[in-house]
């Protein structure tokens, strides 16, 4: 089969120090100019490395879901999200997580990516990938009893209001010629990790399978809005990514059959960078008309992987998914939050170069 983008990436890149500082001490005009320069540089770097798909590194966002929260009225960010971040004794763990509590009915003030896409369309050297957070991201972290339920009776009502906003954005991106739209969906990790499965039952007061079914319906409704010839739709399943730390563990076994069989995407971007991601065996449930993007290169750890070892793992995965249905990427973005993971920019580019070179070795 003809497969686009054998070498893929999740979308976010480490932000230059100048850009991080500009978010707090520059005027909007100064910040925009700094962002423009940084984006031109990473577009050129992606081309130099040999990628066929291009993002702006999410440089105009405060975090991976900032396109949504910055454009939608109704969030209060005065409260942090308690989170037990996990890492391999690395310093600089996040103190919590981004939590915007919904304190009124949500209303989109502008297109979510309207501040990003025009510059990309003007300057990208090739096909554009745009990333958006899953609608399922927000009810789990933004619904607070005693506050949010004054405006939304439960998590479900909030979710479907968000779906309406997301559908409009995805339809707009597809209509404007974006070639590749990726939904970033960390919340599915809650169904893989026993700790978070218990949290869903307790905090959301919901049946686990019913919540999972609704999450899939919600994402499918959003994806359907962008479905048209020439548009590739992908979903990235993440276990948390902040300052080289994570919050969930576990393989895809508990949800693989339902998730892979019913999510209406072309590409599953899956984390497979270390043992906490489980085995390749759940990939047997991936339909034969879908692509699996193997996230075998760590965006969290600085040491560069051995290319031969990566190729061996690709062939291990090919026992469950045909080799022609596989592609390669880092396991996550390099900067899901503003400060990014604990790597240098040179280490980041070395890993992305390895993605391209390994993809050429396997599929050329």
N, C-alpha and C positions, 0 to 999 in steps of 0.2 A: 504494500500500500504506500501511497505517497504521503509522507509525513512532513509537516512544516516544523521548523524550529527544533532540530535535534539537540542543539545546545540552547538551553533555556536558563532564565534566572527569575527569581521571585519578585524582583522589582526595586527594592530599596537598596541604596548604597550609602556608605559612610559619608557623612556631611563634613565638609571642610570646617575648620575651627572658625573661620571668618563668618561662615553662614550661620553656625550655631549662635555665635555672639550677636549677630545681626537681629535675631529674633527678639532680643531684649533691649538692645541699645541703638538701633537704627530707625530712621524714619521709614514709613512704608515705601517711599520712592527709593531710598538707599537700599533697603532690603531686597526690593524687586530687582534692582540692578545686580546685586551680589548673587541672587538666585539665578538670574539669567546667565551670568558668566560661569557659575558652577555647573549649570545644566548643559551648556554648550560643551564644556570640558568632558562631562561623563558621556554625552552622546558620541563625541569623537573617540573616547576610549572604548566604548562598546564596539564601534565600527573597527577600530584598530585591532581589537581582540578577535574579531571575526563573527560576532553575533549578527543575526538577521532580524532581531526584534529589539526594540529600543524603548526605554522608559526614561523619565527625567529624574530617576533615583528617589522619587517622592520628596524632593528637596523643598517644595513649597508647603509641606505639611509638618505639623509638630509631632505626629506619630502616624502609624499606618492607617488609622481611621479618622485622621484630622480633616480629610476632605469632607466627611459627613458632618462631624460635630462643629466645624467652623462655619458651615453653610446652613445649618438647621437651628432655628430658635427653639429653646425649651430646655436646655441643659444647664445645670449648675455644677461647676467644677470645684467647689470649695471643699469637697470631701474626697479623700484618697480611698482607694480600694485596697483593703488588707489582702495580702497575698503572700503565701509561703513560697518564695522563689527558691529554686534549687540550682546549685552549681557545683562544680568540682573544686570546692575550697577556693574559688576565685574571689577576689575583692570586688568592691563596687556593685554589689547586688542592689537592685532597685529597692526602695523602701516600701513600695506598694505597687499600685498600678493606676492607670488613668481611669478615673471614674466620673462620668458626668451623670449626675442624678437628674432624671426627668422631673421637672417641677411645673410643667404646663403642657398643654397640647403642642405637639411638634409642628413646626411650619418651616418649609424650605424657603430661605431668603434669596437664594440664587442657585444656579446649577452647581452641583457638588464639585465637579472638576472644571468648571467654566474658567477658572483662573489658571489652569494648567494646560488644557488642550490646545488653545490657539498657538502658543509658543512652540509646542511640540510639533504641531502640524507644519509650522513654518520652517523648523530647523532639523527635524529628525531625518537622518540619512536613510531610513527605511521604515518598515512597518512598525506601527506604534502599539505597545501594550499599555493599557490603563488598568490600574488596580483599584479595587473598591472593597471596603469591609462588607462581610456578610450581614444581612439584616438580623441574623440570629446573634450577632455579637452583642447587641445592646440590651435586650430584656434581662439577660443574666446579670449584667453589671449596673444597669441604669434604673432598674425598677426598685424602689424602696418603699416598703409598706409604711403607711401613714403620711406619705408625701405623694408618690406617683399615683397611688390608687384614688386620689382625689380627681384625677383626670383620665386615667385608664383603669378599668375595673380589675384587670389582671395582666400578667405577662403576655398572654396571647393577644389581647387587644392592642397593647403597645407594639408587639411584633408586626401585626398586620398594617398598622399605620405606617411603620417604617418601611414595610414592603412597598407601599404605594409610592413613597418618595424614591426608593431605589429603582423601582420599575421605570419611572420617568427618566431617571438618569441613564440607566442602561440602554433604554430605547434611543435616547439622544446620542449617546456615544456610537451606537451602531449606525445610526442615520448619518453621522458625521464622518464615517469612514474609518473608524478605529478597527484595526485588524484583529486584535487579541484583547479580550476582556477577561480579567482574572478576579475572582471573588476570594478574599482572604477570610478563612473560617476557623478561628481558633476554638470556637465553642464545641466543635465535634470532639475535641479531645476530652471533654467532660464525660463522654460516654465510653471512653477507653480506660480511664483511670478509676479504680474502685473508690478512691477518696472522693472524686468529683461526681461519680454516679450517686453516692450517698448524699452529696450536697444538693443535687437536683431534687431528690425525693424530699429532703428536709426543707430547703430554703424556697424552692418553687412549689412545694406541696403538690407535686405532680407525679403521675405515672411515667416512668422512664421511657418506655416505648412510645407512649403517646406524645411526649415532648419531642422525641427524635423524629417521629413521623411528621409532626407539624413543622419542625425545622427544615426537613427535606422539602416539604410542600412550599414553604416560604422561599427557600433558595430557588427552587424550580420556577416559581412564579416570577421571580426577578430575572432569572436567566432567559425565560421564554420571551420577555420583553425585548431582548437583544438578539434573539435567534433570527438570523437571515443569512443568505448565501455569502460566503467570503469572510464571515466573522467566526473566529475561534473562541470558544468559551471554556474557561478553566476554573478549577477551584483548588486552592491551596489549603491543605489540612495541617494545622500548626499546633504544637504543644506548648506554646509560649516562647517569646523571644525578646529578651530585654537585658542589655548589658551582659550578654553571653550566658544568661540564666534562662530557666524554663520553669513551668509550674505543673505540668502534667506528664505522665508516663504511661506506657502500655502500648501494645500492638493494636492493629486494626481488627483483630479477630472478633471482638464483641459486636461490631457494627458493619463488618465488611460486606456481607451478603446484601443487606438492605441498602447500605450507602452506595456501593458501587453499582448495584443493580437498578437504582431508582433516581440518582442524581442526574439531571439532564445536561451533562457537560461533555465536552470533547476530550478534555485533558484533566487527569487527576495529578496534582503536584503533591507528592508524598514525601514525608520526612523519613529517611532511612540512614541517618548519619552515625548512629551508635546503637548499642544493644537495647536502650530504653524504647526504641521504636518497634521492637518485635521482629518477627521473621517475615519473609516474603510470601509465606504460604497463603495469607488472606487474599493475595492478588489473583488467586484462582477464580474469584468471583467477579473480576473485571470483565465486562462484555468485550467481545472481540472487535467491536467497532470503536472502542475507546483507546486513548493513549495514556500511558502511565509515565509521568515525569519522575524519575528516580532522584530524590534529593540525597545523594551519596557524599557530597562535598560539604563539610561543616562550615557554616557561616559564624559559628560561635567560637571555635578553637583555632588558634593561629597556625599550628603546624600544617604544612602542606601534605595532602594525601599522596600516596604512591599511585601513579597512574595505572600500573599493572594490577594492583590490588582492586582499584575501582572497576577495571574491566572484568575481573573475575567475579565481582559482585553483580555486575550487569548480567553476566551469563548465568549466575545463580537465579536471579529474578526471572530470566527467560525460561526457566523450567515451568513457570506458572503463567507468564504472559509472553506471547511470541516476540522475539527480538525486534521485529519490525514495528511492534507497537510500543516500544520503549524509547524514551529520550532521557536526557541527563540535565541536572541543575544542582546548585547548592540546596541544602535542606530548607533554608528559609532566607529571608532578606538579611542584609548586613546591618540594617538600622530600622527596625520596626518602631523604635522610639527615637527622639531627637539625637541623643548622645551616641547611639549606636553600640555595636558589640565591641569586645575588647581585642580588636585586631588593628593593625596599621592599614593604611590605604594600600601600600605596596603588597601586603599579605592578602588583602581583598582581591586585588587585580591578579595576583598569582593564582588564586583559586578559580577565578573566572576564566583565566587563560587555560587552566587545566580542564575545565568543563568543555571548552571549545576543542582543545587538542584531543581529548579522550573521545568526544563525539565523532570527530573525524576518523580516529583510529577504528572505531567500532562500526560506523555506518557508511563510511565513504566507499 
